[in-house]
Amino acid sequence: MRPLVRPSRLAPGARVAVVAPSGPIREERLQAGLDILRGWDLDPVVAPHVLDRHGEFDYLAGTDAHRAADLQAAWCDPAVDAVLCARGGYGAQRMVDLLDWDALRAAGPKVLVGFSDITALHEAFAARLGLATLHGPAASGVDFVKNTRAQEHLRATLFEPESVRVVRAAAGSALVPGRARGVTLGGCLAMLTSDLGTPHARPGARGGLLMIEDVGESAYRIDRALTQLLRAGYLDGVAGIALGSWERCGPYEQLRAVFADRLGGLGVPVLEGLGFGHCDGALTIPLGVAAELDADAGTLTLEEPALR
């Protein structure tokens, strides 16, 4: 696994497009997120269908075609420097096949930010465009609009990426000790497993540092997802693993036993509690960049800044 193309960092005045590839958006949170972005001296523009609701499926922000068209238009607009996803939820997998990947590639590298369901897009942009992306807060997410730590870490990553080359676990520990180098990849565990075998997913994590987290999944479901990755050969040759947050997934000691059972035999460092994903003050994790994982020190150190 080789490092992917890093897009350029943002500068004051940069135009950023806010899109909704997945679930529906609450307008008041969207406005709060836009205010934060304007406070960073960015110029946010909202895609036409961000506040839409699907007529039949209330868990989708508008139709698949409209959500795909918004992302396509934002990415291909030469005036737009970054595309920020308004939230996760569900729906990115339904619209990803509608994107014109040749047109997206021709538009050149840009910054893509999102997490949770946006894992499907992180994988697709890596597989189809060879582009590094940011697993970071959603522009209308409750954590982003209310948590200064999440805001500041994303802001620093966008504007001053050299200042956050070391991502440090606030309360992390080594499930399996050791250090490893590789290229970061991953995201939401459930999305990674459901993406296996699709045209927009990479076949495995060989040579990679796998970043995984999830929300609202019980221990047996996490066990099932990790077992699927193992059985599919996805974890063959993985260099190291960092575990993020596991909100509403049950008692952590039970989860920890699952992680130790399913991942401990891989013979690679495993760091728990890195502090990204569905948690308060979630850290922004670049995907597709070369890094060193030190499970004993509780750090992920990027070899280069996330953005050029």
N, C-alpha and C positions, 0 to 999 in steps of 0.2 A: 504494500500500500504506500503510495507516494503522496506527498503534500499536494493540495489542490491550489488552484489559482486564487490568490487573495485579492478581493476588491479594494478600492481606494478608501481611505478614511474620509469622514465627513468634515466639512469646514462650515463656519458660521454662514448662514444664508442658504445652505443646501436645501433643495426640495426633496421631501420624502413623501411617498404615497402610502396611505393606509388602506389596506384591503381586508376583506373578510372571506377567506377561502373555505371556512368551516362553519362554525356555529353562529347563531344570531347574536347581535350586539345590543347592549343597553345604551341608549343615546347619551344619558348623563355621564356614564363612564367614558364613552368615546370623547365627549367634550372635555372631560377632565384630563384625559390623556393628551388631547390636542393642545391644551393649555400648557402642559409640561413640555411638550416638544417646542412650542413657541417660546417658552422660557429659556430653552437652549439655543435660541436664535436660529431655529430651523423653520422652514416654510412647509408645513404639512398640508397635503391635499387629500381629500377623502374621495375614494372611488365611488362611482355612481350608485352601486348596489349594496354598499356596506350595511345600510340599515334595512335592507329588504328582509322579508320573511317568506319562506317557501310555503306555497298555498296548501300543501298536503302534509309535509313533514316539518313540524315546528322546531326540530333540532337543526335545521339548515338555514343559513343566512342567504335566502334566495335560491334560485334555480342553479343547477350545476353549470349551465351555459353562462349565466350572468356572473357567477363567481369566477369562472375561468376567464371570461372576457375582461373582468376588472384587473385580474392579475396580469394577463397578457398585455393589456393596454398600458398599465403602470410600468411594467418592466421595459416595454419597447418605447416608452416616451423618453427622448433624449434629454429632456429637462429634469428628469427624475434621477436622483442619486442613490436612493435606497427605497426598499419596499418593506414596510412594517406590517405584520399581521395583527389584526385587531384582537383576535382571541383564537383559542383552539376549539375544543369541543369535538365535533366530528364533521367530516365532509370533504376533506382534502383529497382522499382517495377516490371520491366520486368524480372529481373534476380534473384530476391530474392528466388523464388521458386525452382531455380536450385541448390541452395546450399545444401550441405550435413551437416545437423545440428548436427548429431551424431559425425561426424568427427570434426566439429568446436568445439563442447563441449569437446571432448577428448583432443583437443590441449591446453585447459586451458585458463584462462583469460589473455587478452592482451588489450592494449590501442587501441581504435578506435576513430579517429578524423574526423569530417566532419560536414557539415551543409546543409541547403536548401534541395535538393532532398534526401540527405543522412538521412533525418528524417525517411524514410522508413527502413533504416538499424538500426538506433537507436532503433526504436520500435521493430524490429525483434530480435535484440540482447538482448533487455530487456525481451521480451516475451518468446523467445526460449532458451536463455542461462542464463537469470537472471543476466546479466552483465551491470554494469554502464559504460557509454560512455561519450565522450566529444563533445558537440556541439560547434565546433570551426572552425577557418579559414581553407579553402581549401589550399592544399600545392602549387597549381599553381594559386590561386585566386589573382586577381589584388589587393585586399585590403591587403592580406598577403605579397605579394612581395614588396609593396610600403609603408606600414604603420607600423611604429615602435611600436605603441601602441598595435596593433593586434599581432605582432610578440612577443613582450615581455610578454604579458599576457598569450599567449599559451606556450611560453618557461617556464615561471614560473610555470604554471600548470603542465607541464610535469616533470620538474626537482625539483621544490621546492613548491609543492602544498600547504604546510602549510602557505606560504607567501601570498596566494591569497584566503584565506578562506572567506573573505568579498568581495563580488562583489558589487560595488557601482555605482549607476546611476549618470552619469555626469550632466545630466539636467533632472532628473526624478522628478516625482511628484505623489502624491496619487490621483488616479481617485476615488478610494474608500479607505478611511483610515483604518488603523488597522494593526495588526500583526497576523501571522499564521505560524504554523509549519507543515511540511509535507515532502514528497519525491519529488524531482524535476523530471519532465518529459516534453516532448513536442518537439518543433522545429518549422518547417514551417507549418503555419496554413493550407494551401491548401493540403499539403501532409498528415497531420493528418486526414483531412476530407475524402480524397480519399482512405485512408487506412482502414477506418472503415469497420468492417465486414470481413476482410481478416484473414487468419490463423496466420499472423505474427503481428497482432496489438492487443494491450491490449484493453479490452472492455470499459474502462473508466478511469477517473482521480480521483476517490474517494480517499480521503486522500492525494492527491498530490498537489504540487505547480506547476501549469501549466505555462510553458514558451512558448510564441507564438510570431511569427513574420512572415513577408512575404514581397514580392517585386512585383511590377507591377500589383497589384490587385486593382481595383477600389472599392469605398466604398460599392457599392451594392454587389459585390462579397464577400467582407469580411463579410458583413451582412449575406449573404447566407451561408457562411461557419460556422459562429458562430451559426446561427439558426439551421443548420444541427447538430452541436454538442449538442445543447440544446435539440432538438427533439429526438435525438438518446439516450438521457440519459447519454451522455459521461461526462457532467459537473456535474452530480448528486454527491454531497458530496465532490466536489473539495474544498481544504482548502484555496487556494489563487491563484492569477494569476499575472504574470509579463509580461508586453508587451515590446517587443524589438523594432526593427526598422521596418519602413513601407515605404521604399524607393519607389518612383514612384507609390504611391498608392493614390495620390490626396491630396487636402488640408487637413492638419492634423486636423483642427477644425471639418471638416465633419467626419473624421474617429473617432475622439474623441466622437462625438455624437453617432456614431454607438456603440462604446465600452460601453459607459454609458448606452445606451438603452438595449443592449444585455447582458451585464455582470453585470451591476449595481444592478440588482434585485437578484443576487445570495447570497447576504449577506456576502461576503467574501472580504478581502483586494484585491485591484487591483492596482498594481504599473505600471506606464507608463514610457517609456523612459529609460529602463535599459541598452540599448546600446549593444545588441547582435543581430546577424543576418546579413542582407544585408546592412551594413553601414560602414563608415570609422572607423577604429580602433575598430572593433567588438571584444567584450569580449568573452572569452571562458566560457561556462556554463556547468558544470558537470550535467549529467542526471542520475538519479537513486540514488542520495545521499540525506540523511536527511538534512534539512535546515530550517532556519527561514526567512520568508519574512516580512520586516517592510516597509510598503508602505509609512508611514510618514517620515521615515529616508531615504528612497530610497535605501535600502540595501537588499541583499540576503546573509545571513551568513550561511556557511556550518558547520554542527556539527562536521564533520570530513574532513580532506583533501580529495580532489577529488581522489587522488591515494594513495595507501599504501606506 
